[in-house]
Amino acid sequence: MPRQEVDVLQGTLDMLVLKALTWGRMHGYSILAWLRQTTDGELRIEDAALYPALHRLEARGFIEAEWGLSDNNRKAKYYELTARGRRELRAEAESWTRYVSVIGKVMAAAEQSA
């Protein structure tokens, strides 16, 4: 049975984009490709969600953008993580790890018999 894609939880896309950019400067399509490859295609991220996230991260000073040429000689906007973005990613990763741990405890709890 084929795996179902998982939708990105609200509030996590920014963190995922910041993580992708720890691998270096990328344009939007490369970010999506990296996320798909890293999640074995199980994470569904729509283009329509990615680009507003990139603009939001740039406005907050977490990433910087610069126009350049892609591998196929097309004009593309490249994004790069800033020092402020690295700090934000560390904070978000710590918070996310704590959240996953807490939810894991709830889900692993055995049912109490009445």
C-alpha positions in Angstrom: 0.0 0.0 0.0 1.5 3.4 -1.0 2.3 5.8 1.8 0.0 8.8 2.2 1.5 12.2 2.1 1.5 14.2 5.4 0.4 17.8 5.4 2.8 20.3 7.0 1.5 21.2 10.4 0.6 24.9 10.8 3.6 26.8 12.2 6.3 24.3 11.1 7.0 25.4 7.5 9.2 28.3 8.6 11.3 26.0 10.7 11.6 23.4 7.9 12.7 26.1 5.4 15.3 27.4 7.8 16.6 23.8 8.3 16.8 23.3 4.5 18.9 26.5 4.2 21.5 25.2 6.7 22.7 23.1 3.7 23.5 26.3 1.9 22.1 28.9 -0.5 19.0 27.6 -2.4 16.2 28.8 -4.6 12.5 28.0 -3.8 12.4 24.9 -6.1 15.6 23.5 -4.5 14.1 24.0 -1.0 11.0 22.0 -2.0 13.1 19.3 -3.7 15.3 19.0 -0.6 12.3 18.7 1.7 10.7 16.1 -0.5 13.9 14.1 -0.8 14.6 14.3 2.9 11.1 13.1 3.8 11.1 10.4 1.1 8.2 12.3 -0.6 6.0 12.0 2.4 5.7 15.7 3.3 3.3 17.7 1.2 4.3 21.3 0.8 2.5 23.4 -1.8 4.3 26.1 -3.8 1.6 28.4 -2.7 2.6 28.0 0.9 6.4 28.1 0.4 6.7 31.5 -1.2 4.8 33.4 1.4 6.9 31.6 4.0 10.1 32.8 2.2 8.9 36.4 2.1 7.9 36.2 5.8 11.3 34.8 6.8 13.0 37.5 4.8 10.9 40.3 6.3 11.9 39.0 9.8 15.6 39.0 8.9 16.0 35.2 9.2 17.0 34.8 5.6 18.5 37.0 2.8 17.6 36.8 -0.8 19.6 37.6 -4.0 18.8 37.1 -7.7 21.0 34.7 -9.6 20.9 32.1 -12.4 19.7 28.5 -11.8 21.4 25.4 -13.2 19.3 25.7 -16.3 20.2 29.4 -16.8 16.9 30.8 -15.6 16.6 33.8 -13.3 15.9 32.6 -9.7 15.9 34.1 -6.3 18.4 32.5 -4.0 17.8 32.4 -0.2 20.5 32.2 2.5 20.2 31.8 6.2 21.4 34.7 8.4 22.9 34.5 11.9 19.6 35.6 13.2 17.9 32.8 11.3 20.3 30.3 12.8 19.4 31.4 16.3 15.7 31.2 15.4 16.1 27.7 14.0 17.9 26.5 17.2 15.1 28.0 19.4 12.4 26.5 17.2 14.1 23.1 17.1 14.3 23.0 20.9 10.7 23.9 21.2 9.6 21.4 18.6 11.7 18.6 20.2 10.1 19.3 23.6 6.6 19.4 22.0 7.1 16.0 20.2 8.4 14.5 23.5 5.3 15.7 25.4 2.9 14.4 22.8 4.8 11.1 22.6 4.3 10.7 26.4 0.5 11.2 25.9 0.3 8.8 23.0 2.4 6.1 24.7 0.3 6.2 27.9 -1.5 2.9 28.6 -5.2 3.0 29.0 -6.4 2.8 32.6 -8.9 0.1 33.3 -12.1 1.2 34.9 
